[in-house]
Amino acid sequence: MTVNSPARPISYPRRLKRLWLSWLWLVHLVRAARRSAKNNDNSNTTELMQQASQQLLDALNVRVELHGKIPADLNGLLVVANHTSWLDILAMASVHPMQFIAKQEIKSWPVLGNIVVAMGTLFINRAQRKDTAKINAMITEELHHGGTVAFFPEARTSDGKGLRAFKGALFQAAIDSNSAVLPIALRYFNADGKRSSHAAFTDEVSLPKSFLTILAEEETVVRVDFTDVLRPETRTEDTSRFTLKQQAQQQVASLVLDDRDLKKLSEWDYL
C-alpha cells in the first residue's frame, strides 16, 4: 500500500521551519554520536536516544499517546511491537530508554547508520542462522542486567493497518533470561484523528520521501497501546518460544486490526 497524501498539508514556510529544526537536530546528534564514539563511552546511549527521539518528534509535530496497562517498571522487559515506520523507534524510545534490534542493512545508511551504531543498536543478519543465536545471547545478557530491549518480530514494515506473521527466534532471549515480554501495538493517525498510512515506510518508499511526507503532515499521532505482560512458560524450548510468539501476535493483532478513528478509540478507553 502506498503512503497517503497528507490530510491537511501545511504551508511551505512551516515545512521549511520543520526542515531547519530537523537539520539542527541531525547536526547535534551526529556531534553527540561522534563524541561518544571518540570517548568510547556507551554508558548513556539509551538515555541520549530517548532525549533525541523526543526532540525530533517535536520538530515534526508527532504526538505520542500512551494507552493500556503500562507497567510501573519497564526495566528488564523484552518489548515487541508491530512495525510500520522509522517513527516506531522514535515513539518507543521517547517513552523509555531501550536498546533496539535492527536489520544489518541499516548500518550502511548514510549518516543515520553511524548514529544508530553510536546509540548502541544491535544488528542482526537474518540470512545467517548463527547470527540469531549470537543476538539472542546479547539480548539475554542485557535483560539480565535490567536493560530494556525492543525488536519488531514481523521483521518487515507494513502499511500499519495489518499485521505480518511474527517470527519467534528472538523470543528465546526472554526464556533464557527468565524475563517478561511486553507486546505493544502502534497505530498512526492524521490531524483529523483518522487512521492513516502516511507514515508507513514500506519497500516502495524511500527514506527521503517518507521523511518529507511526514514533515508536510499537519500532525501525526502515534497511539501506543500496552497489552498484557507475558511470562515465559516452563515447557520445551521450541514450545515456549512458539507460545510466547503466538500470544504476543494475538494481543497486538487485536488492536492493530481495530480501524476506528482516534476519537472513538479514546471514548472506548473510558467505558
Buried (B, 14 or more C-beta within 10 A) or exposed (E): EEBBEBBEBBEEEBBEBBBEBBEEBBEEBBEBBEEBEEEEEEEBBBEBBBBBBBBBBEBBBBBBBEBBEBEEEBEBBBBBBBBBBBBBBBBBBBBBBBBBBBEEEBBEEEEBBBBBBBBBBBBBBEEEEEBBEEBBEBBBBBBBEEBBBBBBBBBEBBBBBEBBEBBBBBBBBBBBBEBBBBBBBBBBBBBBBBBBBBBBBBEEBEEEEBBEBBBBBBBBBBBBBBBBEBEBEEEEEEEBBBBBBEBBBEBBBEBBEBEBBBEEBBEEEEE
